[in-house]
Amino acid sequence: MSPPKDIVGGISNLTRQVSNSLNLSTSPTLSFHSPPSSFRQPPSHPGFKDARSGSFHGGSARTAAKQLKPFDTKDIKVLLLENVNATGVNILTEQGYQVEALKSSLPEDQLIEKIRDVHVIGIRSKTKLTARVLKEARNLIVIGCFCIGTNQVDLSFAAQQGIAVFNSPFSNSRSVAELVVSEIIALARQLTDRSMELHNGTWNKVSKGCWEIRGKTLGIVGYGHIGSQLSVLAEAMGMEVIYYDILNLMGLGTAKQVPTLDALLDQADFVTLHVPETPETKNMISSEELEKMKKGAYLINNARGSVMDIPALIEAMRSGKIAGAALDVYPNEPAGNGDYFNSDLNTWTQDLRGLKNLILTPHIGGSTEEAQSAIGVEVSVALTKYVNEGSTLGAVNMPEVNLRSLTLDEPNCVRVVYIHKNVPGVLRQVNAVLHHHNIDKQSSDSRGEVAYLMADVSDVKEEEIKDLFQSLEELSSRIRTRMLY
């Protein structure tokens, strides 16, 4: 296989200046369908360092925050893969970290070589951080997924190694929702077929099988950040909206929740999927579910490639049961741009590509300037908060623990971060190590087998930090110790 290469389109020189304003609304702030901890203060420049804690240092009445650094690390090395947006790269670079940014993902053996010396790694959806890779990451303390999904990371193993994982749960929600709206209209009007015909010189002006979307029923499977935004947009265009979710959720506008997936499939003219990749969602739309849909209905998947049985979809479209479909995700996807969408990747690719009224896109749901800029900021801010201050707010595999920032009025304070096995007696042991110093504030929480403790300790001389660090490292419960001063 030839190496990945960039595909340059015919309009590459017609560069548009797209606003990267960070005050874009990317998600409805709805506390009824997401834990409160997942709603974070939006980043703001230049005081982004405190965006997640909600403490802003813009006013002169506030004492300036103390900039912390790990006592045992001279330079923080960061590896960013898969062309992370420049906003994220800039934030990390401005922190003084050593940042290496690559455009593509890496094969596992190359990734292992690269990851051995880095403290921070940033990825998107293609890079697989398996247990084998993470075992070699001796210095790695945190992973940033510059996307919604985290299924490309072994979250449990990362937690057991004391490696926090952050993602961007809603920064690209609007972009995905708008793509779905465009696909609904394009499918209803057979736009891609007419466009391809005209590109090939064939004039084919027809109205049979083409519809307005006004008055049609949209069925949304998964009513989270994306599903709820899509609900509002579709209703504004005159569609009736129903949705199915495993949680009981309040609908926006006049959207109505249905009790089962079967009920949604039976009523909807358009079905769109917005669910995570889990064992429960694997092939959730297969032959049986397709048979329950209306004849002539349309199916859209911008979620995960594993949630749809694509060979079953091919048969349903050939038989006329499904009038059209749009796919943005696939069970196996190329690692980079190039001529790789073929039967070597998925055995059914040629059959899929031969279907009419089928929109195929290369996982671009969140690929807009606005979304990638917002994701770059959100994840990079989380990474800097973790590296500099130990805050795990928003981590997907660690307990969420945060302490207010240390200030310049506390010059001899040290922040202790102790990630440990969730066993009895640890707090007593840690406090015994720290008992010669005053513990100004302390917070601890646990999640499964892993617990996370933070403490700010005052009156610590710099030469004493190493002894405290070594004493904590020797505790049997220890997973990882960090000392910030």
N, C-alpha and C positions, 0 to 999 in steps of 0.2 A: 504493500500500500504506500502510495506517495505521501509525503508529509503534508500537514494541513497548510492551506494557503488562503490568503485573503481574496475574496471575490470583489472585483471592482466593477460597479455598475456604470451604465451609460451617463448617469447624472452626477458622477462623483465630483465633478468640478463646480457644480451648481450648489455650493455650500450655503445652507441657510443658517442664519444666526438664531438659534432657539434659546429662549430664556431659560436659565437655570435657577430662577428664583426659588428660594427654599421655603417660601411661605405658601406654596401650592397646597391646596387641600387634597390629600390623597386617600382619606378614609373617613367615613362617618364616625363621629365619636359616640359610639353606642355601647354603654356599659352592660347592656343586657345580653350581648352575645360574645363577650370575651372577658377574661379575667382582668380586673383593674390594672394589674401589674404590666399588662401588655400595651397599655396606653401610656406613651412616654411624652414628656415635654418635647415639642419640636425643637430641633437644633437652631441656634441663633448665633450669628457671628458678631463680634469676635469671642463672645463668652461661651462657646460651645462646650467647653470642658465640663460644665455643670448641667448640661441639658437634661440628663436622665435623672439627676437627683432633685431637680427643681430649684436648685439654689443658683441664683444668678448674681454675678459680681459687677453689674453695670453701675451701681450707685456708689458714690464716694463715701456714704455712711457705712458701708460694709467693709470689714477688714479683708484685705486681699488674701486669696487662698495661697497656701504654701504648696509649691511644686515639689512633689515627692519623686524619689527615684529608688530603684532597688539597690541595696547596698552591695550585692555580690555580682552585679552585671554592669560592665562599663558602657556597652552599647546595646540597644534593643534592635535586633535584626528582624526585618519584616519581609516576607515573601508573598507577593500578590500574583495570582494566576488568573487566566481567562479574561484579560483585558478589563480589569476593574476600573470604574469611571474615575476620571481625573480628580473629581472633587474628593473622593476618598483617598487617593494617592497624595494629594496636596495636604490634607489634614494630618496624615501620618508623617509626612516629610517635615511639616512645620513643627512637629513635636521633637525633632532632632533624631528620629529613628533612622536607621539605615534601611532604606526601602529598595527592594528589587521588584520590578513589575514586569510580568511576561504576558504576552497576548493570548496564549493558548494554555490548555491543560498539559500535564506531563504524564507519560507512561509511568506505571507504578515504580519500576526500578530507578528511573531518573528522579522521580518524586522523592524516593527514599534518600537518595544522595543529597538532594537539595534541602530536605527538611531537617536533617540532622543537627544543623547549627542555628536554626531560626527560632525565635521566641514567639513570633506571631505569624500566622498564615491566613491569607484571605483567598477565598475560592468562590466560584459560582456553582452551577449545577453539574458540570462535567467531571470535575476532579473527585476521585473517590478516596476518602481518608479512612481506610480500613484499619483493623487492629494491627495487621502486619506493618502498615506504614507508620502508625502512631507509636508502635513499640520502638521504632528507630528515632523518634523525635525527642531526643534527650532533653533539649532545652525548651521545648514548646510549652507555652503556658495558656495560649488562647487561640481559638479558631473563629474567624469571621466568615459567615456565609452571606455573600452579597446577593441574596435572593430570598425567596420565601421558604423554600424547602430545605430540610436538613437531613433528608434520608440518605444523602451521599456521605454522611459522616457516621461512624460507629459511636453514637452518643454515649452509650453505657460504658464502653471501654475508655472513651475520653474522660468521663467523669472519674472513673477509677484511677486514672493517671493524674488527676488534678488539673485537667485541661478544660477550661470553660469554652462553651460554644454559643455564639450570638448569631442572630439572623435579622432579616428585615421583614416582619410579618405583614406590613400593609403598604409600604411605600410604592409598590407598583400596582396596587389594586385598581386605580382609575384607568391605567393603561390597558390592563387586561379586560376590564369591563367595556371600554370603548371598542376594543378589538372584537369582542363578542357581538356588540351591536352592529358593527360593520359586516360581520359574517352572517348575521341573521338576515340583513337586507340583501346581501350578495347572493345568499342561497335562495331566498324567496324569488329573486328576479333572475336567477341563473346567470349572474353577471360574469363570472369567470369563464364560463363556456362561451358566451357571446364575445367576450374580449379575445379569447384564444382563437376563435373562428375568424375574427376580423384581422387579427395579426397574421393569420395564414391566408388572407385574401378572400374569405368567404363572407358575403353579406347574408345574414340570417335573422331577419326581423320577425319575431314570433311573440305571441302573448300566452299561448297555451302553457299551463303549468307555472305561470308567473303570478305572484300575488303581492298585494299590499300586506304589511305586517300589522296595520291597524286592526284591532279587534281580534287578533290571533292570541292564543294562550302560550305564554312562555313558562316552562317548568324549570326551575333552578334547583339543582341537586347540590346542597351545601350552601347555607345562607350565612357565610362569614363575611369577611371584609370585602371580597370581590363580589360574592353573590348579592349582598345587600346593596352595593353601589349599582350593580347591573339592574337590580329590581327598580330603582328610582329612574334610571335612564329609560328602561323599557316601558315603564308606565307612562312616562312623559311623551312617548311616541305612540301612545294609544293601545298598547298591549295589555292584556290581562295577565297578571303574574301570580303563579302559585309556586310554592317551594317545599322541599322536603329536607329535613335535617334531623340528626339523632337527638338534638336538644330541642326543647320547646322554646321558641324564640318569637319575639314580637315583630311582626312584619312592618315594613315601612310603607307609607301610603295605604293603598288598598290591597296590597299583597296578602295572600292567604296561605297559611301553612296546611299541608295535607298530611294525614297520619302515616302513610306508607309510600314507599317508592313506587309500588304498583299503581297506587291511586294517581300519582303524578304522571306516570307513563301513559295511563289510560286517557288523561285529559289534555295533555300538552300537544300543541302543534310543533313547538320547538323545545328540545331538551338540551340543557347545557350543564356540564359537570364542573364542579368546583370543590373537590374533596382532596384530602391529603392521601399520600401513598401509605397504606397500612395493610396488614393481612386481611382486614375486613373489607377493604375497597378493591382488592385485586379482582379484576374481571367482573366488577359489579354490573357492568352492562355487557351481557353476552347474548347468546341465541334466545334464551328464554325471555329476557327483558326486552329485546328487540321485537319479539313477537307480540308483546303486550302493548307496544306503541301503536298509535294511529297509523293507518295506511297513508303514505304520503307525508309522514312527519319528517322532521329534520333533527340531526344530532350533532352536537358541538362538544369537543373535548379540548379544553385549555388547562387541564389540571395536571395529571400525571399519566404517562403512557401505559402504565400497568392497570389502570382502572377500566380499560375497554378491551374487549376481545375483538381485535381488528379483523381476523379471518371471518368471524361471525358478521361483522359489519359489511364486509365485502359481499358476502352472500345475500344479506338483506338488501343491499343496494342493487345488486344484479337482478333480484326478484321483483324490484319495484316497491317493496315494503317501505323502505326509507328513500325519500325523494332527494336527499342531499345531506352532506355532512361536511364538517370543518374540523381538521385535526392540527393541533400545534405541538403535540407531544407524542412520543413513541416509546415502546419498550426499550429499544436500543437506539441510541443517537450517536452521530459522529462526534469525535473529540474536537474537531475543528472544521472550519469552512473548506469546502472542496466537493469533488464529485463522488461523494461517499454514500448517498442515499440510494442504495441498491440492494439486491438480494443477498449480498454477503453480510449485510447488517441485519436485515429481517427477511425471512424467506418469502414473505408475501408481498414484498415491496412492488414488484412489477405488476401484480394483479391490482394493487391499490392505485397505482399511478394511472392505470387504464380506465378508471371509472369516470363517469360524467357527473357534473355538478358536485364536485368534491374539491374543497379548498385545502391544500396542504401548505403549511408554513413551518419554518425551521425553529420552533420554540422561541418565538419572538413576542410572546404575550406581554412581557415587561420590558421589551426593548424599545423604549422611547428615551429621548434625551432627559425629559423631566423625571421619569421613573428612575433611571440609572443614576442621575445626579442625587436624587433624594435617598436612594439606597446607599450610595457612596458615603453620604454624610451620616446617615443613621448608624450604619455598621461601624464606620471609622470612629465615630464618637463613642460608641459602646466599647470598642477596643481600647481607645485611649483612657477611658474611665477605668477599665479593668487593669490595664498595665500601670497606670499612674496612681490609682487610688484604691484598687481592689474591689470596686463595686461590681456586683453580679446582677444588677437590675436588668431584666430582659434576657438573661441566660436561659437557654432551653434545656440544659442538662445539669444545672447546679441550683441549689437553694438561692433565693434572691435575698441578698444581704447588702446593706449600704450604711455607711456612717457619714455624717456631715463632714465637709472638708476641714482639714487642719488649716490653721491660719498662720500668718507670719508672727503673730503674738505667741505662738507655741513653738519656739525654735528648737527645743530639745525633746520633741515628741517623736515617737516611732510608731508607725502603723504595722501591726502584726496581722498577717493573713495566714491562717492555719486551716488547711483542708485535710480532713481526717476521716477515718472510718467511723461510722455512726454506731459507736459502742458506749456503754456506760462509763462514767468517771473521767472523761476527757477534759471537761471544763475545770475540774478540780486539779488535774495534772498540769494543765496550761497555766492556770493561775498560780500554782506553786512555783513554776519557772519564773513567773513575772513578779513574785511577791515582794521583791526588794524595790519595786517601782510602783508609782501610782497609776492605776488603770482608770483613765479619764472617762472612757466610754467603751462599750463592748456590745456586740450583737452576734447571735449565732442562730443557725437554722439547719435543718436536715432535709434530705430528699432521698428516700430509699436508703441505700447503703453508704451514702456520702453525706458528710456534714461540712459546714463552712462557718468558720469563726473569724471575726474581725475585732481587733482591740486597738485603741490608741493609748499608748503608754508614755507618760511624761518623765522628765528628769533622767533621760537616758543619755549617757555619754557615747560618742561615736565609737570609741574603742570597746564599749560593752555590747554593741550590737551583735558582733560575731559570736560572742559567748551565748547570748540569748538564742540566736539562730541555731547554734549547734545543739543546745539543750532541747529545743523543740524538735529538731531533726531526729534526736535519739529516742523520742517517745514511740512506743509500739503502735500507736494509733495513726501515726503520721502518714499522709499521702503526699502532701507538698507543703512546704513552708516558704513564705515570702515575707521579707522585712522591707518596708518602705520608709524612707526618712528624708 
